Amino acid sequence: MSKKIAVLTASWHVSIVGSAEDGFVNAMVEAGYDRADIKVIKVPGALEIPLAGKIALESGFDVAVGIGFVTDGKIYHREYVAHTVVQSILDVSIQVNKPFLSVVLAPQNYTEGDADDEAWFVDHMVIKGQEAAQACMQMLNVIPEIKV
């Protein structure tokens, strides 16, 4: 199963996005994909995921996965940042005709520095990473079926 996979992970909320990254990579390896074919690329933040993914997909990767966790902090921006990132991921996928999957979450209720909140999202993002791995495998299998 030699497919090159790019995982673009934002550098904010490292423990939370790291758990999604681990969930994704571990699920892919458990399914028989070679760990050497999965390249984890750290980007500054969620807004940088679409461009980095486009470059990766245009450079020979078969699929890209963007991982980010967008919060408001002290200023309101969660909704429009998350929307922009996810829409851009979809746009890139359509432009390059390759799967670009999103594990970019924007929780309504997250309190920075709250250990219980962080622990819940760390656990939740493992599941989201595993779900992205399932979607990744499905897309890698379905694309050859729909090409004529």
MIVEXTOR-456749 format. One record per residue: residue in one letter; x, y, z of N, C-alpha, C, O in turn. Coordinates in steps of 0.02 Angstrom, whole numbers, plus 50000, padded with zeros to 5 digits. Example, Ala and Ser with C-alpha at 12.3 -4.5 7.8 and 13.67 -1.06 7.14 Angstrom:
2
   type     n.X     n.Y     n.Z    ca.X    ca.Y    ca.Z     c.X     c.Y     c.Z     o.X     o.Y     o.Z
      a   50660   49716   50390   50615   49775   50390   50660   49835   50390   50712   49834   50423
      s   50642   49888   50354   50684   49947   50357   50645   50002   50394   50670   50057   50402
END
This chain:
148
   type     n.X     n.Y     n.Z    ca.X    ca.Y    ca.Z     c.X     c.Y     c.Z     o.X     o.Y     o.Z
      m   50041   49941   50000   50000   50000   50000   50044   50062   50000   50045   50099   50049
      s   50078   50073   49947   50124   50129   49944   50088   50192   49918   50083   50202   49857
      k   50065   50231   49963   50033   50296   49948   50067   50348   49992   50077   50337   50051
      k   50084   50404   49962   50117   50457   50000   50064   50502   50031   50020   50529   49996
      i   50068   50510   50097   50018   50547   50135   50052   50605   50172   50101   50595   50208
      a   50026   50665   50162   50051   50724   50198   50002   50741   50254   49941   50747   50243
      v   50028   50749   50314   49988   50769   50372   50012   50839   50392   50069   50846   50416
      l   49970   50889   50383   49987   50958   50398   49957   50976   50465   49896   50980   50472
      t   49999   50986   50515   49975   50997   50583   49993   51068   50606   50051   51088   50604
      a   49941   51105   50628   49952   51172   50654   49991   51168   50719   49988   51119   50756
      s   50029   51220   50734   50073   51221   50792   50041   51252   50855   50076   51265   50904
      w   49977   51264   50853   49942   51289   50912   49907   51230   50946   49887   51183   50912
      h   49899   51233   51012   49865   51180   51050   49897   51112   51035   49864   51065   51015
      v   49963   51109   51046   50004   51052   51026   49979   50986   51054   49978   50936   51018
      s   49959   50983   51117   49936   50919   51144   49872   50896   51111   49862   50836   51102
      i   49829   50942   51094   49765   50925   51063   49774   50903   50991   49750   50850   50972
      v   49808   50943   50951   49818   50924   50880   49865   50864   50875   49859   50824   50829
      g   49911   50859   50922   49956   50801   50923   49919   50736   50933   49939   50684   50906
      s   49866   50738   50972   49828   50676   50983   49791   50655   50920   49784   50596   50907
      a   49766   50703   50881   49735   50687   50817   49786   50659   50768   49773   50611   50732
      e   49844   50690   50768   49899   50668   50725   49917   50595   50742   49923   50553   50697
      d   49926   50581   50806   49942   50513   50828   49887   50464   50810   49900   50409   50787
      g   49824   50484   50821   49767   50441   50805   49767   50424   50731   49754   50367   50712
      f   49780   50474   50688   49781   50463   50616   49838   50416   50596   49827   50365   50564
      v   49898   50434   50616   49957   50395   50596   49952   50323   50621   49965   50276   50583
      n   49934   50314   50684   49930   50247   50712   49877   50205   50675   49889   50146   50662
      a   49820   50235   50659   49768   50197   50624   49791   50178   50553   49776   50123   50530
      m   49827   50222   50520   49851   50206   50453   49903   50150   50455   49901   50104   50414
      v   49948   50153   50503   49999   50101   50510   49967   50034   50529   49985   49982   50501
      e   49919   50036   50574   49884   49974   50593   49847   49944   50534   49838   49883   50531
      a   49826   49985   50487   49790   49961   50427   49838   49936   50373   49816   49910   50322
      g   49904   49942   50385   49952   49915   50338   49990   49966   50296   50030   49948   50254
      y   49977   50030   50307   50015   50082   50271   50083   50089   50303   50090   50083   50364
      d   50133   50103   50262   50202   50110   50286   50211   50178   50319   50196   50229   50290
      r   50237   50178   50380   50249   50240   50417   50294   50287   50378   50287   50348   50383
      a   50341   50260   50340   50387   50301   50301   50351   50340   50246   50378   50389   50221
      d   50291   50318   50226   50252   50353   50174   50207   50408   50202   50173   50442   50165
      i   50207   50416   50269   50166   50467   50301   50213   50522   50328   50251   50511   50374
      k   50208   50580   50297   50252   50635   50317   50213   50687   50358   50164   50715   50333
      v   50234   50697   50419   50203   50748   50462   50240   50813   50452   50301   50817   50459
      i   50202   50865   50434   50230   50931   50420   50197   50981   50467   50137   50990   50466
      k   50238   51012   50509   50212   51063   50556   50208   51130   50521   50256   51153   50489
      v   50150   51161   50527   50141   51228   50499   50125   51276   50556   50105   51254   50610
      p   50135   51341   50547   50126   51388   50602   50056   51386   50634   50050   51384   50695
      g   50005   51386   50593   49937   51387   50620   49889   51357   50570   49909   51333   50517
      a   49825   51358   50587   49774   51328   50544   49770   51362   50476   49759   51329   50425
      l   49779   51428   50473   49774   51464   50410   49827   51443   50359   49818   51452   50299
      e   49881   51415   50383   49935   51393   50338   49924   51323   50310   49960   51302   50265
      i   49876   51286   50337   49863   51217   50315   49846   51213   50241   49876   51172   50206
      p   49799   51253   50214   49780   51245   50144   49838   51255   50094   49846   51215   50048
      l   49879   51306   50104   49935   51317   50058   49985   51261   50062   50008   51235   50011
      a   50003   51241   50123   50051   51187   50131   50025   51122   50100   50062   51084   50069
      g   49960   51110   50109   49930   51050   50080   49930   51052   50004   49942   51002   49971
      k   49916   51111   49975   49915   51118   49903   49985   51104   49875   49992   51069   49825
      i   50035   51131   49907   50104   51119   49884   50121   51045   49889   50151   51016   49844
      a   50101   51013   49944   50115   50942   49953   50080   50900   49899   50110   50856   49869
      l   50016   50914   49887   49978   50876   49837   50005   50887   49767   50008   50840   49727
      e   50025   50948   49752   50053   50962   49686   50124   50934   49678   50150   50928   49623
      s   50156   50917   49735   50225   50891   49733   50228   50815   49734   50282   50787   49739
      g   50170   50782   49730   50171   50710   49725   50138   50670   49780   50133   50609   49775
      f   50115   50704   49833   50079   50667   49884   50011   50646   49856   49981   50683   49816
      d   49987   50588   49876   49923   50561   49851   49864   50589   49890   49809   50594   49863
      v   49875   50607   49952   49822   50632   49995   49853   50677   50048   49911   50668   50068
      a   49815   50726   50070   49837   50770   50125   49783   50771   50178   49724   50763   50164
      v   49805   50781   50240   49760   50786   50297   49782   50848   50337   49839   50853   50357
      g   49735   50893   50348   49749   50953   50387   49722   50945   50458   49664   50926   50467
      i   49763   50960   50507   49742   50953   50577   49753   51020   50612   49808   51047   50613
      g   49699   51046   50641   49703   51109   50678   49648   51114   50730   49599   51077   50728
      f   49657   51159   50777   49610   51170   50831   49605   51245   50840   49651   51277   50864
      v   49548   51274   50820   49540   51347   50817   49495   51370   50874   49438   51347   50880
      t   49521   51414   50916   49483   51440   50972   49480   51516   50969   49518   51547   50932
      d   49437   51545   51009   49431   51617   51010   49486   51651   51052   49509   51705   51034
      g   49506   51620   51106   49552   51654   51150   49519   51717   51177   49463   51714   51201
      k   49552   51773   51173   49524   51835   51199   49490   51877   51146   49459   51928   51161
      i   49496   51856   51083   49461   51892   51030   49421   51842   50988   49439   51784   50981
      y   49365   51866   50962   49322   51824   50922   49351   51814   50853   49360   51862   50815
      h   49366   51752   50836   49388   51738   50768   49379   51665   50750   49390   51646   50692
      r   49359   51624   50796   49354   51551   50786   49313   51533   50725   49337   51494   50683
      e   49254   51560   50719   49209   51539   50665   49236   51557   50596   49237   51515   50551
      y   49259   51619   50587   49280   51637   50519   49347   51606   50502   49359   51590   50444
      v   49392   51597   50550   49455   51563   50535   49441   51490   50516   49467   51466   50466
      a   49402   51455   50556   49388   51385   50542   49352   51377   50475   49369   51333   50436
      h   49304   51421   50462   49268   51418   50398   49316   51428   50340   49314   51392   50290
      t   49358   51478   50345   49406   51493   50292   49453   51434   50279   49466   51416   50222
      v   49478   51404   50333   49524   51348   50326   49490   51288   50293   49516   51260   50246
      v   49432   51270   50319   49397   51211   50292   49375   51223   50219   49382   51178   50178
      q   49350   51282   50204   49331   51297   50135   49391   51295   50089   49387   51269   50033
      s   49448   51321   50113   49509   51320   50072   49535   51250   50061   49560   51234   50007
      i   49529   51207   50112   49548   51137   50104   49506   51104   50049   49532   51069   50006
      l   49441   51115   50051   49396   51089   50000   49414   51117   49931   49417   51079   49882
      d   49426   51181   49927   49445   51213   49863   49508   51182   49835   49512   51167   49775
      v   49558   51173   49877   49622   51143   49854   49609   51072   49828   49634   51053   49775
      s   49571   51033   49865   49557   50965   49845   49526   50962   49775   49545   50921   49734
      i   49479   51007   49762   49446   51009   49697   49494   51035   49643   49493   51010   49587
      q   49535   51083   49660   49583   51111   49610   49634   51059   49587   49650   51055   49528
      v   49659   51019   49634   49712   50972   49617   49687   50901   49605   49727   50857   49588
      n   49623   50889   49614   49592   50823   49603   49624   50769   49646   49635   50713   49623
      k   49638   50786   49708   49664   50738   49756   49630   50750   49823   49610   50806   49838
      p   49623   50697   49863   49590   50706   49928   49631   50749   49975   49692   50741   49982
      f   49597   50796   50007   49627   50838   50059   49575   50838   50115   49523   50870   50109
      l   49589   50802   50167   49542   50791   50222   49554   50841   50278   49610   50864   50289
      s   49501   50856   50314   49505   50905   50368   49491   50874   50436   49441   50840   50446
      v   49537   50887   50481   49526   50875   50552   49539   50943   50586   49580   50949   50632
      v   49503   50993   50562   49508   51061   50590   49444   51072   50630   49390   51076   50601
      l   49452   51077   50695   49394   51086   50738   49395   51156   50769   49448   51184   50782
      a   49335   51182   50781   49326   51247   50812   49273   51239   50866   49214   51252   50854
      p   49293   51219   50926   49243   51205   50978   49207   51268   51001   49236   51322   51006
      q   49143   51259   51016   49104   51315   51042   49124   51332   51114   49125   51390   51134
      n   49140   51280   51151   49157   51289   51222   49225   51258   51237   49231   51197   51243
      y   49274   51300   51242   49341   51278   51262   49372   51333   51304   49374   51391   51284
      t   49395   51315   51362   49426   51363   51407   49501   51350   51409   49524   51299   51435
      e   49538   51398   51382   49611   51394   51382   49637   51385   51453   49618   51423   51498
      g   49680   51335   51464   49709   51324   51530   49667   51279   51575   49689   51263   51630
      d   49608   51260   51554   49566   51216   51594   49587   51144   51580   49577   51119   51524
      a   49615   51111   51629   49643   51043   51620   49589   50993   51598   49603   50949   51558
      d   49529   51000   51625   49475   50954   51606   49455   50963   51533   49446   50914   51497
      d   49449   51026   51511   49434   51039   51441   49488   51010   51396   49473   50977   51346
      e   49550   51024   51413   49605   51000   51371   49605   50924   51368   49613   50895   51314
      a   49596   50891   51425   49596   50817   51426   49540   50789   51382   49550   50740   51346
      w   49481   50821   51386   49424   50797   51346   49440   50803   51272   49428   50757   51233
      f   49468   50861   51251   49482   50871   51180   49541   50829   51157   49542   50807   51099
      v   49590   50816   51200   49645   50770   51181   49616   50702   51164   49633   50673   51112
      d   49572   50676   51206   49541   50611   51193   49497   50613   51131   49498   50567   51090
      h   49459   50666   51124   49413   50673   51067   49451   50676   51001   49430   50647   50951
      m   49507   50711   51001   49545   50718   50938   49579   50654   50917   49592   50645   50857
      v   49594   50609   50964   49619   50542   50944   49566   50510   50899   49583   50482   50846
      i   49504   50513   50920   49449   50483   50882   49443   50518   50814   49434   50484   50763
      k   49448   50584   50813   49444   50620   50750   49501   50601   50702   49491   50595   50642
      g   49560   50590   50730   49616   50567   50689   49603   50498   50660   49618   50485   50602
      q   49574   50454   50700   49557   50386   50677   49503   50389   50623   49506   50353   50573
      e   49454   50433   50632   49402   50441   50581   49431   50468   50516   49410   50447   50462
      a   49478   50513   50521   49511   50539   50461   49550   50484   50425   49552   50482   50364
      a   49580   50439   50463   49616   50383   50433   49567   50338   50394   49583   50316   50339
      q   49509   50326   50423   49459   50286   50388   49438   50321   50323   49433   50288   50270
      a   49426   50386   50326   49407   50423   50266   49463   50422   50215   49451   50416   50155
      c   49525   50429   50238   49583   50428   50195   49587   50362   50157   49595   50361   50096
      m   49581   50307   50193   49584   50241   50161   49527   50232   50111   49537   50204   50057
      q   49467   50255   50130   49410   50248   50084   49422   50288   50020   49408   50264   49965
      m   49447   50349   50027   49460   50390   49968   49515   50360   49924   49510   50360   49863
      l   49567   50334   49955   49621   50303   49916   49595   50242   49879   49621   50225   49825
      n   49545   50208   49906   49516   50150   49872   49465   50169   49819   49460   50136   49767
      v   49427   50221   49832   49372   50238   49786   49397   50276   49724   49368   50269   49670
      i   49449   50315   49730   49472   50355   49673   49489   50312   49612   49469   50329   49557
      p   49526   50257   49620   49540   50215   49560   49475   50186   49530   49473   50173   49470
      e   49425   50176   49571   49362   50148   49547   49323   50198   49504   49286   50177   49459
      i   49330   50262   49517   49290   50311   49481   49326   50342   49421   49296   50378   49381
      k   49391   50330   49416   49428   50355   49358   49413   50309   49299   49414   50247   49305
      v   49400   50339   49242   49384   50299   49182   49444   50295   49137   49441   50264   49084
END
